[in-house]
């Protein structure tokens, strides 16, 4: 009963993305996804609290990698540079899974319910980043502000990466977003 | 039938905050709120799509004021400075209604469903800010990044304002958050 199914989450995810693309997000049930993955609905709900979570389970793993990256970033880097170094490392996953990640991003963008969940996951990432920056010696309100701005960079970079006709890497878009933020904070009116 | 009830939204809001404080958010229905306000449930749903919206209707008005403020800000101000000038003007409402706004903020913070809606309203504000900054001549991706960072400033400033034991004005917290963002982007490791 409690035995693990190898790669179950990945199998559910692949099945879900195929079905969402074919018959739409609303028209696909957890039971459909399980059948397509060759697994049971019961197994689906052993891994995911609800249907949409099949699109969000990676957020937790990415968050762990990002926090590790911030804690390991060279001392003396300014706070958002340390955060962006961590984003670039974690984003290697995106570049290696471009079609799947882009399909997911487009789905999330198209469904307000999924956008709301994405924003909540972003808040969880912001809280984890705040703790990681505090460990680097940053005082609390500054760490909080830097984390919120960091999540904005993460999200804008992912948007730009998804829409990029030249398919440049995620790192490129993180660095571009950080440069745009610098320009907005300290640059001229243009 | 279609006649307007003077200050209906404010009456519903005041009644809702009183009931949410007394018997909890989950334990209060739209019908309860209407009864407390001396109005009908039908009138409630003429003004609000659902119960939580009684806590969010001001977001649309604030957003209009903020966009007007960005468009009217002196030319040559750097983008986030223009956004913050607009936030400070709009935030006069917070200072003039401290008890009510703080009660609302604490409610939102305590309920994930309300936090999710707050984040969605933030996304709407970000989209409106992007359009306003484009009108100031900022190119699209920079305007997008500046708007997301602006919404982070708005939200962090509101958190700090709500929790401030010294009850300083909202403007103070906006300027502080902007300074913290500057430090995180261009400052040293600390």
Interface residues (C-beta under 8 A of the other chain):
Chain A: X75 X76 X77 X78 X79 X80 X82 X112 X115 X116 X117 X119 X120 X122 X123 X136 X137 X138 X141 X142 X144 X145 X146 X148 X149 X151 X152 X153 X155 X156 X159 X160 X176 X177 X178 X180 X181 X182 X183 X184 X185 X186 X187 X188 X189 X190
Chain B: X75 X76 X77 X78 X79 X80 X82 X112 X115 X116 X117 X119 X120 X122 X123 X136 X137 X138 X141 X142 X144 X145 X146 X148 X149 X151 X152 X153 X155 X156 X159 X160 X176 X177 X178 X180 X181 X182 X183 X184 X185 X186 X187 X188 X189 X190
